[in-house]
Amino acid sequence: MQGLFMTGTDTDAGKTIATVLLTHCFMEHGVNIFPFKPVQSGAEERDGQWVAPDVEQYKVLPGLQNERMFSCLYKKASSPHLAAEKEGAKIEVDLLKTDIQEQLKPNRLLLTEGAGGLFVPLNRQGYCIVDLIEELKFPVVIAAKASLGTINHTMLTVEALKKRKVTIAGIILSSTVLEDPEIEADNRLMIEKLSGVPVIGTIPYIENIEEQLADAAFRTKLTAKWNIEKIKEEINHGYTATV
């Protein structure tokens, strides 16, 4: 199989929760899928060890408890290039791409989660997440907030990807804050109309949703109406990694 990339319109757009739920949804459809986050900043200390909090969230899914699901981990909760510098390190892009390529296995879909939005820099030379996406040639799923302001942020993300001829498989709207339902519903309509990209799933506002993701029945309920077939169509078009 090939790969799929999860990007966000900005920081805290719901990428990790969307990644967990999308992985669960694929699993329920019988797809062998593996979530992977190449770069994680904002490491957390747990039981005397530094862990990647987003990757730890993946571990609510079956079969992933003992897997290595990240390449680079840094303590400072900042843009990856700065977080790496604070530890006297530098993100080696070629090594990063090689590590991603090594995660591509026969008969397995690789779901790669980015860091922040498209123009998050990975180094001082200006290599950004969007450059990585362009080189990978994976179809992209966009995680976007459902609330006020999302039309502009989502359209900027869509336009940037289209400019680089990146395939967009769909959008997942996440209610990260309490919002007027009328605004959220209209945001969805306008995003689909302006972008021509379908919203393949939504995530409602649920307080402490991270804690409830460990319940498989809860995950199934949230993703019951997701249009997973649309994403499958884009993957089956034959896009492959060229890193």
Residue pairs with C-beta under 8 A, 6 or more apart in sequence:
1 31
1 32
1 105
1 106
1 107
1 108
1 109
1 110
1 235
2 104
2 109
2 110
2 138
2 235
2 238
2 239
2 240
2 241
3 100
3 104
3 109
3 110
3 111
3 112
3 136
3 138
3 239
3 241
4 109
4 110
4 111
4 112
4 138
4 139
4 140
4 141
4 169
4 231
4 235
5 111
5 112
5 113
5 114
5 133
5 136
5 138
5 139
5 140
5 141
6 15
6 18
6 19
6 22
6 111
6 112
6 113
6 114
6 140
6 141
6 143
7 15
7 114
7 117
7 118
7 129
7 133
7 140
7 141
7 142
7 143
7 157
8 14
8 15
8 114
8 116
8 117
8 142
8 143
8 144
9 117
9 142
9 143
9 144
9 145
9 150
9 153
9 154
9 156
9 157
10 116
10 117
10 145
10 153
11 116
11 117
12 176
13 117
13 143
13 144
13 145
13 153
13 174
13 176
14 143
14 144
14 145
14 172
14 174
14 176
14 203
15 54
15 113
15 114
15 143
16 37
16 54
16 57
16 113
17 57
17 174
17 203
17 209
17 210
17 213
18 141
18 143
18 172
18 174
18 201
18 203
19 35
19 37
19 54
19 58
19 111
19 113
19 143
20 35
20 57
20 58
20 60
20 61
20 213
20 219
21 172
21 201
21 203
21 213
21 219
21 222
21 223
21 226
22 111
22 141
22 172
22 201
22 223
22 226
22 231
23 33
23 35
23 58
23 61
23 111
24 61
24 216
24 219
24 220
24 223
25 201
25 223
25 226
25 228
26 33
26 109
26 111
26 228
27 33
27 61
27 62
28 220
28 223
29 228
29 232
31 109
32 107
32 108
32 109
33 108
33 109
33 110
33 111
34 64
34 67
34 69
34 103
34 105
34 108
34 109
34 110
34 111
35 58
35 61
35 64
35 69
35 111
35 113
36 69
36 70
36 100
36 103
36 110
36 111
36 112
36 113
37 52
37 54
37 55
37 58
37 69
37 70
37 112
37 113
37 114
37 115
38 70
38 71
38 72
38 96
38 99
38 100
38 112
38 114
38 115
38 132
39 70
39 71
39 72
39 74
39 80
39 91
39 96
39 115
39 122
40 52
40 53
40 54
40 55
40 70
40 72
40 73
40 74
40 115
41 73
41 74
41 75
41 76
41 77
41 78
41 79
41 80
41 83
41 115
42 53
42 74
42 75
42 76
42 77
42 78
42 83
43 50
43 51
43 52
43 53
43 73
43 74
43 75
44 50
44 51
44 53
44 56
45 51
46 56
50 73
50 75
51 73
52 69
52 70
52 73
54 113
55 69
55 70
57 210
57 213
58 64
58 69
59 65
60 213
60 214
62 216
71 95
71 96
71 99
71 100
72 80
72 84
72 89
72 91
72 96
74 80
74 83
74 84
74 86
74 87
74 89
75 83
75 86
75 87
76 82
76 83
76 86
76 87
77 83
78 86
79 115
79 116
79 120
79 121
80 91
80 115
80 120
80 121
80 122
81 91
81 121
81 122
81 123
81 124
84 90
84 91
90 123
91 122
91 123
93 122
93 123
93 127
93 132
96 122
96 132
97 132
97 135
97 136
97 243
98 243
100 110
100 112
100 136
100 241
100 243
101 241
101 243
103 110
103 112
104 110
104 241
109 235
110 138
112 136
112 138
114 120
114 129
114 132
114 133
115 129
116 129
117 129
117 157
118 128
118 129
118 130
118 133
118 157
118 160
118 161
119 128
119 129
119 130
119 160
120 128
120 129
121 127
121 128
122 128
122 129
122 132
130 160
130 161
130 164
133 140
133 161
133 164
133 166
134 164
134 166
135 242
135 243
136 241
136 242
136 243
137 166
137 239
137 240
137 241
137 242
138 239
138 241
139 166
139 167
139 168
139 169
139 231
139 234
139 235
139 237
139 239
140 161
140 166
140 167
140 168
140 169
141 168
141 169
141 170
141 171
141 172
141 200
141 231
142 154
142 157
142 158
142 161
142 168
142 170
142 171
142 172
142 197
143 171
143 172
143 174
144 150
144 153
144 154
144 157
144 171
144 172
144 173
144 174
144 191
145 153
145 173
145 174
145 175
145 176
145 177
146 173
146 174
146 175
146 176
146 179
146 184
146 187
146 188
146 202
146 203
147 175
147 176
147 177
147 179
147 183
147 184
147 187
148 179
148 183
148 187
150 173
150 187
150 191
151 187
151 190
151 191
151 194
154 171
154 191
154 195
155 191
155 194
155 195
158 168
158 195
158 197
161 168
162 168
167 234
167 237
167 239
168 195
168 197
169 200
169 230
169 231
169 234
169 235
170 197
170 198
170 199
170 200
170 201
170 227
170 230
170 231
170 234
171 191
171 195
171 197
171 198
171 199
171 200
172 199
172 200
172 201
172 202
172 203
173 184
173 187
173 188
173 191
173 199
173 201
173 202
173 203
174 202
174 203
175 184
175 202
175 203
175 204
175 205
176 205
177 205
178 205
179 205
188 199
188 202
191 197
191 199
192 198
192 199
198 227
198 230
200 226
200 227
200 228
200 230
200 231
201 223
201 225
201 226
201 227
203 209
203 222
204 222
206 212
212 218
213 219
